[in-house]
Amino acid sequence: MSDFKFPSWRQRLARSLHVNRSQAQSKYFQVATVSTDGLPKNRTMVFRGFVPDSLNLISVTDIRSDKVADWKLSTPKKFEICWYFAGSREQYRVAGHVSLVSSDLIKDAKIRNPERQAAYLSHKFLSEQWQNLSAAAKAQFFWPAPKAPFESESDTEDLSQRPENVNEDISDNFCVVIFTPLTVDYLNLKNSPQLRCLSDFENDWFEVVVNA
């Protein structure tokens, strides 16, 4: 894919990340899903880069979290990201479908369809994403499950103070989330009039300028 040319929105997003790199909040976006009971859900996740030579965005989560349960029970697994860069006053709304990558899910995929697997559906990719985490971030995947009753701080303190316990083996609770964009809605609030551009996969990412 060396001759692959990224569409306008992807080039613009890379530029937004670069321009706002000094602001810690620029790596956080909001992700909306629909829960199993049909209710809208929203949460903040950390952007952890792009799958190489692709448009896919990477994040990570605990496989025991509610959002993973929602995605597992839905076909296709849908999402919408809302990402605002305060420094450049730009907003990206990215919608599409999700792929989940964990040790158990990789095993299941190999059994069900061994000849058709995305490059990121592999232990090599999972291990690379695990090693990209800090010791403190890794430790969280060994904590009690999200929403479990809080008993004391001793358990989490013990893990965070012994990072050597979490650096070697990938936690079974570690899950990589791959966001595959299908539509992108870009809004630049600095312009007057404001600039809004729509593009989507079905139209080969052809960008249309519309009223904000």
Secondary structure, DSSP 8 states (H G I E B T S, - for coil): -TT----HHHHHHHHHHHHTTTSGGGGEEEEEEE-TTS-EEEEEEE---B-TTSS-EEEEEETTSHHHHHHHTSSS-EEEEEEEETTTTEEEEEEEEEEEE-HHHHHHHHHH-TT---TTSSHHHHHHHHHTS-HHHHHGGGSS-TT-----SHHHHHHHT-GGGTSSS--TTEEEEEEEEEEEEEEESSSSS-EEEEEEGGGTT--EEE--
